[in-house]
Amino acid sequence: MKLSIDGELHILRWRRGWFVDEVLFDDRRVATSQGLFAREAFFGFDINTGAGGSTKMVLLIDANMAWDEWTGEMRPPGVRLETAAETLIAAGSFDTERPSTFRDLYDRAVKSLGLS
């Protein structure tokens, strides 16, 4: 994920290994989770900004991969990134405002395009 903090561009990555999950901020490890089967899906970390301040963030990863997925892609079904003040990213299974039916999705799309 690309983040802009105090006008500077930063990269936040989640990397799954055989026994360790890592959260990297500008290629610097800020959080880890170790284990064989059950690993943490919530990562909290404190990012020091260039102005001497800091930003506390929480990264939630839905790491449950489908067992019938044979394409080789390791995409998590849901991601959520929050600060103390607001939600920055909410996608997939962690998006609380996603439409429940196709009609809700259609109405939201028509409204956002200004066609209603």
CNS distance restraints for C-alpha pairs under 8 A (distance, minus, plus):
assign (resid   1 and name CA) (resid  11 and name CA) 5.73 0.50 0.50
assign (resid   1 and name CA) (resid  12 and name CA) 5.11 0.50 0.50
assign (resid   1 and name CA) (resid  13 and name CA) 6.29 0.50 0.50
assign (resid   2 and name CA) (resid   9 and name CA) 6.80 0.50 0.50
assign (resid   2 and name CA) (resid  10 and name CA) 5.78 0.50 0.50
assign (resid   2 and name CA) (resid  11 and name CA) 4.79 0.50 0.50
assign (resid   2 and name CA) (resid  12 and name CA) 6.38 0.50 0.50
assign (resid   3 and name CA) (resid   9 and name CA) 5.74 0.50 0.50
assign (resid   3 and name CA) (resid  10 and name CA) 5.08 0.50 0.50
assign (resid   3 and name CA) (resid  11 and name CA) 6.15 0.50 0.50
assign (resid   3 and name CA) (resid  12 and name CA) 7.20 0.50 0.50
assign (resid   4 and name CA) (resid   8 and name CA) 5.35 0.50 0.50
assign (resid   4 and name CA) (resid   9 and name CA) 4.60 0.50 0.50
assign (resid   4 and name CA) (resid  10 and name CA) 6.13 0.50 0.50
assign (resid   5 and name CA) (resid   9 and name CA) 6.60 0.50 0.50
assign (resid   5 and name CA) (resid  10 and name CA) 7.28 0.50 0.50
assign (resid   5 and name CA) (resid  49 and name CA) 7.37 0.50 0.50
assign (resid   6 and name CA) (resid  49 and name CA) 7.40 0.50 0.50
assign (resid   6 and name CA) (resid  50 and name CA) 7.89 0.50 0.50
assign (resid  10 and name CA) (resid  25 and name CA) 7.17 0.50 0.50
assign (resid  10 and name CA) (resid  26 and name CA) 5.96 0.50 0.50
assign (resid  11 and name CA) (resid  24 and name CA) 7.92 0.50 0.50
assign (resid  11 and name CA) (resid  25 and name CA) 5.78 0.50 0.50
assign (resid  11 and name CA) (resid  26 and name CA) 5.15 0.50 0.50
assign (resid  11 and name CA) (resid  27 and name CA) 7.74 0.50 0.50
assign (resid  12 and name CA) (resid  23 and name CA) 7.20 0.50 0.50
assign (resid  12 and name CA) (resid  24 and name CA) 5.70 0.50 0.50
assign (resid  12 and name CA) (resid  25 and name CA) 4.60 0.50 0.50
assign (resid  12 and name CA) (resid  26 and name CA) 6.47 0.50 0.50
assign (resid  13 and name CA) (resid  23 and name CA) 5.67 0.50 0.50
assign (resid  13 and name CA) (resid  24 and name CA) 5.05 0.50 0.50
assign (resid  13 and name CA) (resid  25 and name CA) 6.50 0.50 0.50
assign (resid  14 and name CA) (resid  21 and name CA) 7.20 0.50 0.50
assign (resid  14 and name CA) (resid  22 and name CA) 5.69 0.50 0.50
assign (resid  14 and name CA) (resid  23 and name CA) 4.54 0.50 0.50
assign (resid  14 and name CA) (resid  24 and name CA) 6.32 0.50 0.50
assign (resid  15 and name CA) (resid  21 and name CA) 5.70 0.50 0.50
assign (resid  15 and name CA) (resid  22 and name CA) 5.16 0.50 0.50
assign (resid  15 and name CA) (resid  23 and name CA) 6.40 0.50 0.50
assign (resid  15 and name CA) (resid  24 and name CA) 7.77 0.50 0.50
assign (resid  16 and name CA) (resid  20 and name CA) 6.42 0.50 0.50
assign (resid  16 and name CA) (resid  21 and name CA) 4.49 0.50 0.50
assign (resid  16 and name CA) (resid  22 and name CA) 6.50 0.50 0.50
assign (resid  17 and name CA) (resid  21 and name CA) 5.72 0.50 0.50
assign (resid  17 and name CA) (resid  22 and name CA) 7.91 0.50 0.50
assign (resid  18 and name CA) (resid  36 and name CA) 7.65 0.50 0.50
assign (resid  19 and name CA) (resid  34 and name CA) 5.76 0.50 0.50
assign (resid  19 and name CA) (resid  35 and name CA) 5.40 0.50 0.50
assign (resid  19 and name CA) (resid  36 and name CA) 5.51 0.50 0.50
assign (resid  20 and name CA) (resid  32 and name CA) 6.76 0.50 0.50
assign (resid  20 and name CA) (resid  33 and name CA) 5.67 0.50 0.50
assign (resid  20 and name CA) (resid  34 and name CA) 4.49 0.50 0.50
assign (resid  20 and name CA) (resid  35 and name CA) 6.52 0.50 0.50
assign (resid  21 and name CA) (resid  32 and name CA) 5.55 0.50 0.50
assign (resid  21 and name CA) (resid  33 and name CA) 5.08 0.50 0.50
assign (resid  21 and name CA) (resid  34 and name CA) 6.40 0.50 0.50
assign (resid  21 and name CA) (resid  39 and name CA) 7.80 0.50 0.50
assign (resid  22 and name CA) (resid  29 and name CA) 6.69 0.50 0.50
assign (resid  22 and name CA) (resid  30 and name CA) 7.75 0.50 0.50
assign (resid  22 and name CA) (resid  31 and name CA) 5.92 0.50 0.50
assign (resid  22 and name CA) (resid  32 and name CA) 4.53 0.50 0.50
assign (resid  22 and name CA) (resid  33 and name CA) 6.60 0.50 0.50
assign (resid  23 and name CA) (resid  29 and name CA) 5.89 0.50 0.50
assign (resid  23 and name CA) (resid  30 and name CA) 5.84 0.50 0.50
assign (resid  23 and name CA) (resid  31 and name CA) 5.14 0.50 0.50
assign (resid  23 and name CA) (resid  32 and name CA) 6.27 0.50 0.50
assign (resid  23 and name CA) (resid  43 and name CA) 7.76 0.50 0.50
assign (resid  24 and name CA) (resid  28 and name CA) 5.14 0.50 0.50
assign (resid  24 and name CA) (resid  29 and name CA) 4.47 0.50 0.50
assign (resid  24 and name CA) (resid  30 and name CA) 5.77 0.50 0.50
assign (resid  24 and name CA) (resid  31 and name CA) 7.31 0.50 0.50
assign (resid  25 and name CA) (resid  29 and name CA) 6.40 0.50 0.50
assign (resid  25 and name CA) (resid  30 and name CA) 6.52 0.50 0.50
assign (resid  30 and name CA) (resid  45 and name CA) 6.39 0.50 0.50
assign (resid  31 and name CA) (resid  43 and name CA) 6.41 0.50 0.50
assign (resid  31 and name CA) (resid  44 and name CA) 7.32 0.50 0.50
assign (resid  31 and name CA) (resid  45 and name CA) 6.74 0.50 0.50
assign (resid  32 and name CA) (resid  43 and name CA) 7.81 0.50 0.50
assign (resid  33 and name CA) (resid  39 and name CA) 5.89 0.50 0.50
assign (resid  33 and name CA) (resid  40 and name CA) 5.76 0.50 0.50
assign (resid  34 and name CA) (resid  39 and name CA) 6.21 0.50 0.50
assign (resid  34 and name CA) (resid  40 and name CA) 7.99 0.50 0.50
assign (resid  35 and name CA) (resid  39 and name CA) 5.77 0.50 0.50
assign (resid  41 and name CA) (resid  60 and name CA) 5.66 0.50 0.50
assign (resid  41 and name CA) (resid  61 and name CA) 5.10 0.50 0.50
assign (resid  41 and name CA) (resid  62 and name CA) 6.46 0.50 0.50
assign (resid  41 and name CA) (resid  63 and name CA) 6.95 0.50 0.50
assign (resid  42 and name CA) (resid  58 and name CA) 6.96 0.50 0.50
assign (resid  42 and name CA) (resid  59 and name CA) 5.85 0.50 0.50
assign (resid  42 and name CA) (resid  60 and name CA) 4.65 0.50 0.50
assign (resid  42 and name CA) (resid  61 and name CA) 6.60 0.50 0.50
assign (resid  43 and name CA) (resid  58 and name CA) 5.63 0.50 0.50
assign (resid  43 and name CA) (resid  59 and name CA) 5.07 0.50 0.50
assign (resid  43 and name CA) (resid  60 and name CA) 6.38 0.50 0.50
assign (resid  44 and name CA) (resid  56 and name CA) 7.45 0.50 0.50
assign (resid  44 and name CA) (resid  57 and name CA) 5.82 0.50 0.50
assign (resid  44 and name CA) (resid  58 and name CA) 4.43 0.50 0.50
assign (resid  44 and name CA) (resid  59 and name CA) 6.36 0.50 0.50
assign (resid  45 and name CA) (resid  56 and name CA) 5.93 0.50 0.50
assign (resid  45 and name CA) (resid  57 and name CA) 5.57 0.50 0.50
assign (resid  45 and name CA) (resid  58 and name CA) 6.54 0.50 0.50
assign (resid  46 and name CA) (resid  54 and name CA) 6.48 0.50 0.50
assign (resid  46 and name CA) (resid  55 and name CA) 5.68 0.50 0.50
assign (resid  46 and name CA) (resid  56 and name CA) 4.40 0.50 0.50
assign (resid  46 and name CA) (resid  57 and name CA) 6.25 0.50 0.50
assign (resid  47 and name CA) (resid  54 and name CA) 5.39 0.50 0.50
assign (resid  47 and name CA) (resid  55 and name CA) 5.09 0.50 0.50
assign (resid  47 and name CA) (resid  56 and name CA) 6.22 0.50 0.50
assign (resid  47 and name CA) (resid  57 and name CA) 7.58 0.50 0.50
assign (resid  48 and name CA) (resid  52 and name CA) 6.86 0.50 0.50
assign (resid  48 and name CA) (resid  53 and name CA) 6.03 0.50 0.50
assign (resid  48 and name CA) (resid  54 and name CA) 4.30 0.50 0.50
assign (resid  48 and name CA) (resid  55 and name CA) 6.48 0.50 0.50
assign (resid  49 and name CA) (resid  53 and name CA) 5.37 0.50 0.50
assign (resid  49 and name CA) (resid  54 and name CA) 5.30 0.50 0.50
assign (resid  49 and name CA) (resid  55 and name CA) 7.16 0.50 0.50
assign (resid  55 and name CA) (resid  83 and name CA) 7.24 0.50 0.50
assign (resid  56 and name CA) (resid  83 and name CA) 5.86 0.50 0.50
assign (resid  56 and name CA) (resid  84 and name CA) 6.62 0.50 0.50
assign (resid  57 and name CA) (resid  81 and name CA) 7.01 0.50 0.50
assign (resid  57 and name CA) (resid  82 and name CA) 5.61 0.50 0.50
assign (resid  57 and name CA) (resid  83 and name CA) 4.55 0.50 0.50
assign (resid  57 and name CA) (resid  84 and name CA) 6.97 0.50 0.50
assign (resid  58 and name CA) (resid  81 and name CA) 5.78 0.50 0.50
assign (resid  58 and name CA) (resid  82 and name CA) 5.25 0.50 0.50
assign (resid  58 and name CA) (resid  83 and name CA) 6.38 0.50 0.50
assign (resid  59 and name CA) (resid  79 and name CA) 7.47 0.50 0.50
assign (resid  59 and name CA) (resid  80 and name CA) 5.85 0.50 0.50
assign (resid  59 and name CA) (resid  81 and name CA) 4.61 0.50 0.50
assign (resid  59 and name CA) (resid  82 and name CA) 6.60 0.50 0.50
assign (resid  60 and name CA) (resid  79 and name CA) 5.77 0.50 0.50
assign (resid  60 and name CA) (resid  80 and name CA) 5.05 0.50 0.50
assign (resid  60 and name CA) (resid  81 and name CA) 6.39 0.50 0.50
assign (resid  61 and name CA) (resid  76 and name CA) 6.91 0.50 0.50
assign (resid  61 and name CA) (resid  78 and name CA) 6.03 0.50 0.50
assign (resid  61 and name CA) (resid  79 and name CA) 4.87 0.50 0.50
assign (resid  61 and name CA) (resid  80 and name CA) 6.69 0.50 0.50
assign (resid  62 and name CA) (resid  76 and name CA) 5.77 0.50 0.50
assign (resid  62 and name CA) (resid  77 and name CA) 5.87 0.50 0.50
assign (resid  62 and name CA) (resid  78 and name CA) 4.87 0.50 0.50
assign (resid  62 and name CA) (resid  79 and name CA) 6.30 0.50 0.50
assign (resid  62 and name CA) (resid  93 and name CA) 7.33 0.50 0.50
assign (resid  62 and name CA) (resid  94 and name CA) 7.72 0.50 0.50
assign (resid  63 and name CA) (resid  76 and name CA) 5.12 0.50 0.50
assign (resid  63 and name CA) (resid  77 and name CA) 6.93 0.50 0.50
assign (resid  63 and name CA) (resid  78 and name CA) 7.61 0.50 0.50
assign (resid  64 and name CA) (resid  76 and name CA) 6.85 0.50 0.50
assign (resid  64 and name CA) (resid  77 and name CA) 7.19 0.50 0.50
assign (resid  65 and name CA) (resid  69 and name CA) 7.60 0.50 0.50
assign (resid  65 and name CA) (resid  74 and name CA) 7.26 0.50 0.50
assign (resid  65 and name CA) (resid  75 and name CA) 7.60 0.50 0.50
assign (resid  65 and name CA) (resid  76 and name CA) 6.55 0.50 0.50
assign (resid  65 and name CA) (resid  77 and name CA) 7.30 0.50 0.50
assign (resid  69 and name CA) (resid  73 and name CA) 7.96 0.50 0.50
assign (resid  77 and name CA) (resid  92 and name CA) 5.61 0.50 0.50
assign (resid  77 and name CA) (resid  93 and name CA) 6.01 0.50 0.50
assign (resid  78 and name CA) (resid  90 and name CA) 7.74 0.50 0.50
assign (resid  78 and name CA) (resid  91 and name CA) 5.58 0.50 0.50
assign (resid  78 and name CA) (resid  92 and name CA) 4.23 0.50 0.50
assign (resid  78 and name CA) (resid  93 and name CA) 4.47 0.50 0.50
assign (resid  78 and name CA) (resid  94 and name CA) 5.26 0.50 0.50
assign (resid  78 and name CA) (resid  95 and name CA) 7.62 0.50 0.50
assign (resid  79 and name CA) (resid  89 and name CA) 7.32 0.50 0.50
assign (resid  79 and name CA) (resid  90 and name CA) 5.93 0.50 0.50
assign (resid  79 and name CA) (resid  91 and name CA) 5.37 0.50 0.50
assign (resid  79 and name CA) (resid  92 and name CA) 6.55 0.50 0.50
assign (resid  79 and name CA) (resid  93 and name CA) 7.38 0.50 0.50
assign (resid  79 and name CA) (resid  94 and name CA) 6.01 0.50 0.50
assign (resid  80 and name CA) (resid  87 and name CA) 7.59 0.50 0.50
assign (resid  80 and name CA) (resid  88 and name CA) 7.63 0.50 0.50
assign (resid  80 and name CA) (resid  89 and name CA) 5.30 0.50 0.50
assign (resid  80 and name CA) (resid  90 and name CA) 4.39 0.50 0.50
assign (resid  80 and name CA) (resid  91 and name CA) 6.36 0.50 0.50
assign (resid  80 and name CA) (resid  94 and name CA) 6.01 0.50 0.50
assign (resid  80 and name CA) (resid  95 and name CA) 7.49 0.50 0.50
assign (resid  81 and name CA) (resid  87 and name CA) 6.16 0.50 0.50
assign (resid  81 and name CA) (resid  88 and name CA) 5.51 0.50 0.50
assign (resid  81 and name CA) (resid  89 and name CA) 5.04 0.50 0.50
assign (resid  81 and name CA) (resid  90 and name CA) 6.60 0.50 0.50
assign (resid  82 and name CA) (resid  86 and name CA) 5.89 0.50 0.50
assign (resid  82 and name CA) (resid  87 and name CA) 4.28 0.50 0.50
assign (resid  82 and name CA) (resid  88 and name CA) 5.40 0.50 0.50
assign (resid  82 and name CA) (resid  89 and name CA) 7.01 0.50 0.50
assign (resid  83 and name CA) (resid  87 and name CA) 6.27 0.50 0.50
assign (resid  83 and name CA) (resid  88 and name CA) 7.17 0.50 0.50
assign (resid  90 and name CA) (resid  94 and name CA) 5.86 0.50 0.50
assign (resid  90 and name CA) (resid  95 and name CA) 4.77 0.50 0.50
assign (resid  90 and name CA) (resid  96 and name CA) 7.71 0.50 0.50
assign (resid  91 and name CA) (resid  95 and name CA) 4.85 0.50 0.50
assign (resid  99 and name CA) (resid 104 and name CA) 5.38 0.50 0.50
assign (resid  99 and name CA) (resid 105 and name CA) 5.40 0.50 0.50
assign (resid 100 and name CA) (resid 104 and name CA) 6.61 0.50 0.50
assign (resid 100 and name CA) (resid 105 and name CA) 7.73 0.50 0.50
assign (resid 101 and name CA) (resid 105 and name CA) 6.52 0.50 0.50
assign (resid 102 and name CA) (resid 106 and name CA) 6.07 0.50 0.50
assign (resid 103 and name CA) (resid 107 and name CA) 6.07 0.50 0.50
assign (resid 104 and name CA) (resid 108 and name CA) 6.14 0.50 0.50
assign (resid 105 and name CA) (resid 109 and name CA) 6.20 0.50 0.50
assign (resid 106 and name CA) (resid 110 and name CA) 6.13 0.50 0.50
assign (resid 107 and name CA) (resid 111 and name CA) 6.08 0.50 0.50
assign (resid 108 and name CA) (resid 112 and name CA) 6.11 0.50 0.50
assign (resid 109 and name CA) (resid 113 and name CA) 6.17 0.50 0.50
assign (resid 110 and name CA) (resid 114 and name CA) 6.19 0.50 0.50
assign (resid 110 and name CA) (resid 115 and name CA) 5.29 0.50 0.50
assign (resid 110 and name CA) (resid 116 and name CA) 6.02 0.50 0.50
assign (resid 111 and name CA) (resid 115 and name CA) 6.15 0.50 0.50
assign (resid 111 and name CA) (resid 116 and name CA) 5.72 0.50 0.50
